[in-house]
Amino acid sequence: MTMIPVASRSATTSSAPSLQIHRVTGEEWRSHRDLRLDMLAADPDAFWADPEEARLRTEQQWRAEISGPRIHLQARRGAAVLGGIALLPTGYTPEHLIPPDRALIVSLWVRPAARGTGVSRSLFTGLAQLALDLGRPDLRLDVDDSNISARQLYERLGFRATGARDPREGRGTWWVEYALRAEELLAG
């Protein structure tokens, strides 16, 4: 398995493996698939993806998802995948334009057993460095306004609501946009 370290944090004892943040490659499609299916099963309303469609994907479709346009990162301790996050430096389609200095953050999820252990912060740190390396320091994300725990996490990390809101069809809730500069996230 080829893994490219993006960032490293040690929040464990000296005998336990340290937490590593890795950019997911096509060869790691199984770990990516397993994490995505677990996240959609646990929190289906938190994401735009359709859990049933995801369950039916083929290996080639998972590999295509990894190859872009999103760049996927995973938090790992040894072989255990604890969570993931993705950076979208360009739009999903040519019609979905993103300003040249901006990137969207999507698909943050941490396994329940790993929550509260610094995994989210480490994922965001790796993602912020990646965004700076790509020349896209203006980070944005959308979160459902009813997802209070996610909103509190983003605010603890320094994200601020921009005031932009989009209705979630058929749900009676809104997507709320948050923003933060990558440099601020790394300094936090």
Secondary structure per residue as TSV (DSSP state, phi and psi in degrees):
chain	resnum	aa	ss	phi	psi
A	1	M	-	360.0	125.6
A	2	T	-	-93.8	122.8
A	3	M	-	-127.7	137.4
A	4	I	E	-108.9	112.0
A	5	P	E	-64.5	133.4
A	6	V	E	-104.7	-40.0
A	7	A	E	-156.5	160.2
A	8	S	E	-136.7	138.0
A	9	R	E	-136.0	139.4
A	10	S	-	-112.5	109.3
A	11	A	-	-121.2	26.6
A	12	T	S	-126.6	176.9
A	13	T	-	-72.1	165.6
A	14	S	T	-64.3	-22.6
A	15	S	T	-86.8	-15.6
A	16	A	S	-93.1	149.4
A	17	P	-	-63.6	146.7
A	18	S	-	-78.0	160.7
A	19	L	E	-76.2	128.0
A	20	Q	E	-120.4	141.2
A	21	I	E	-107.6	124.6
A	22	H	E	-125.7	144.4
A	23	R	E	-79.5	128.0
A	24	V	-	-76.4	134.3
A	25	T	-	-108.2	166.3
A	26	G	G	-57.3	-32.3
A	27	E	G	-67.6	-18.4
A	28	E	G	-97.5	24.2
A	29	W	H	-59.6	-32.7
A	30	R	H	-66.0	-44.8
A	31	S	H	-67.3	-35.0
A	32	H	H	-65.3	-47.3
A	33	R	H	-59.2	-48.9
A	34	D	H	-60.5	-42.7
A	35	L	H	-64.5	-46.2
A	36	R	H	-62.0	-43.6
A	37	L	H	-65.9	-39.4
A	38	D	H	-64.0	-42.0
A	39	M	H	-67.3	-39.8
A	40	L	H	-70.8	-31.6
A	41	A	H	-70.7	-40.2
A	42	A	H	-77.5	-38.7
A	43	D	-	-137.0	61.1
A	44	P	G	-62.4	-28.9
A	45	D	G	-81.2	-9.0
A	46	A	G	-84.7	-11.0
A	47	F	S	-128.1	160.5
A	48	W	S	-80.2	-17.4
A	49	A	S	-71.2	152.3
A	50	D	-	-95.1	114.6
A	51	P	H	-56.9	-39.7
A	52	E	H	-66.2	-43.3
A	53	E	H	-61.9	-41.5
A	54	A	H	-63.5	-39.6
A	55	R	H	-63.4	-27.5
A	56	L	T	-90.7	-2.6
A	57	R	-	-65.7	149.9
A	58	T	-	-92.2	169.3
A	59	E	H	-54.7	-43.9
A	60	Q	H	-62.5	-37.1
A	61	Q	H	-68.6	-38.2
A	62	W	H	-65.5	-42.5
A	63	R	H	-63.1	-39.3
A	64	A	H	-64.0	-39.1
A	65	E	H	-61.6	-41.2
A	66	I	H	-67.0	-33.7
A	67	S	H	-75.6	-9.1
A	68	G	S	139.4	167.4
A	69	P	S	-81.7	-14.2
A	70	R	S	-76.7	146.0
A	71	I	E	-106.3	117.8
A	72	H	E	-97.2	135.9
A	73	L	E	-119.7	146.6
A	74	Q	E	-125.7	144.3
A	75	A	E	-95.6	126.6
A	76	R	E	-131.2	143.2
A	77	R	E	-122.2	106.3
A	78	G	T	64.3	-131.2
A	79	A	T	-87.5	-9.3
A	80	A	E	-79.0	125.1
A	81	V	E	-89.5	115.9
A	82	L	E	-95.6	-22.1
A	83	G	E	179.0	177.3
A	84	G	E	-154.4	167.0
A	85	I	E	-157.0	158.0
A	86	A	E	-136.2	149.9
A	87	L	E	-114.9	131.6
A	88	L	E	-112.6	96.4
A	89	P	S	-82.6	-13.8
A	90	T	S	-133.9	170.8
A	91	G	-	-68.9	164.3
A	92	Y	S	-66.2	-31.6
A	93	T	S	-137.4	166.3
A	94	P	T	-59.5	-25.1
A	95	E	T	-79.8	-18.5
A	96	H	S	-95.1	88.8
A	97	L	-	-86.7	141.2
A	98	I	-	-123.3	134.3
A	99	P	-	-53.9	150.7
A	100	P	T	-63.8	-17.2
A	101	D	T	-101.6	4.8
A	102	R	E	-110.7	153.0
A	103	A	E	-141.3	147.9
A	104	L	E	-100.1	141.0
A	105	I	E	-100.8	128.6
A	106	V	E	-136.8	160.0
A	107	S	E	63.1	34.4
A	108	L	E	-70.9	130.0
A	109	W	E	-157.8	136.7
A	110	V	E	-125.0	135.4
A	111	R	-	-56.3	139.5
A	112	P	G	-51.4	-39.1
A	113	A	G	-67.1	-20.1
A	114	A	G	-100.8	-2.1
A	115	R	T	-68.8	145.3
A	116	G	T	81.2	9.1
A	117	T	T	-111.9	7.6
A	118	G	T	93.5	3.2
A	119	V	H	-63.4	-45.8
A	120	S	H	-59.8	-47.3
A	121	R	H	-59.3	-42.5
A	122	S	H	-64.8	-40.9
A	123	L	H	-61.1	-44.7
A	124	F	H	-65.1	-36.7
A	125	T	H	-64.5	-46.3
A	126	G	H	-61.3	-40.8
A	127	L	H	-66.6	-40.9
A	128	A	H	-62.2	-41.9
A	129	Q	H	-64.4	-41.9
A	130	L	H	-60.5	-44.6
A	131	A	H	-61.0	-42.3
A	132	L	H	-64.0	-42.5
A	133	D	H	-60.4	-30.9
A	134	L	T	-88.2	-2.6
A	135	G	T	73.2	31.1
A	136	R	-	-129.3	71.0
A	137	P	-	-77.9	-14.7
A	138	D	E	-83.3	99.9
A	139	L	E	-94.6	134.5
A	140	R	E	-132.2	150.9
A	141	L	E	-148.8	157.5
A	142	D	E	-116.4	140.0
A	143	V	E	-138.5	143.9
A	144	D	E	-63.4	132.8
A	145	D	T	-62.8	-18.8
A	146	S	T	-86.2	-7.2
A	147	N	-	-88.1	77.6
A	148	I	H	-62.3	-42.2
A	149	S	H	-64.4	-39.7
A	150	A	H	-66.5	-43.2
A	151	R	H	-61.1	-40.5
A	152	Q	H	-64.7	-40.4
A	153	L	H	-59.7	-49.6
A	154	Y	H	-61.1	-40.3
A	155	E	H	-67.6	-37.5
A	156	R	H	-62.4	-33.8
A	157	L	H	-77.4	-11.4
A	158	G	T	110.5	-4.0
A	159	F	-	-65.6	146.2
A	160	R	E	-126.4	140.0
A	161	A	E	-64.5	135.5
A	162	T	E	-87.9	-15.3
A	163	G	E	98.6	-13.9
A	164	A	E	-76.5	132.6
A	165	R	E	-141.1	138.4
A	166	D	E	-129.0	135.1
A	167	P	E	-68.0	144.9
A	168	R	E	-93.9	112.2
A	169	E	T	-56.0	131.2
A	170	G	T	73.4	7.6
A	171	R	T	-118.3	-21.7
A	172	G	T	75.1	15.8
A	173	T	E	-123.6	178.7
A	174	W	E	-127.1	147.9
A	175	W	E	-82.6	128.0
A	176	V	E	-111.5	128.8
A	177	E	E	-87.9	136.4
A	178	Y	E	-121.0	152.3
A	179	A	E	-139.4	152.2
A	180	L	E	-163.3	144.3
A	181	R	E	-78.2	140.6
A	182	A	H	-58.2	-37.1
A	183	E	H	-63.0	-39.7
A	184	E	H	-65.9	-38.8
A	185	L	H	-64.2	-41.2
A	186	L	H	-69.4	-32.2
A	187	A	H	-77.6	-22.3
A	188	G	-	-68.1	360.0
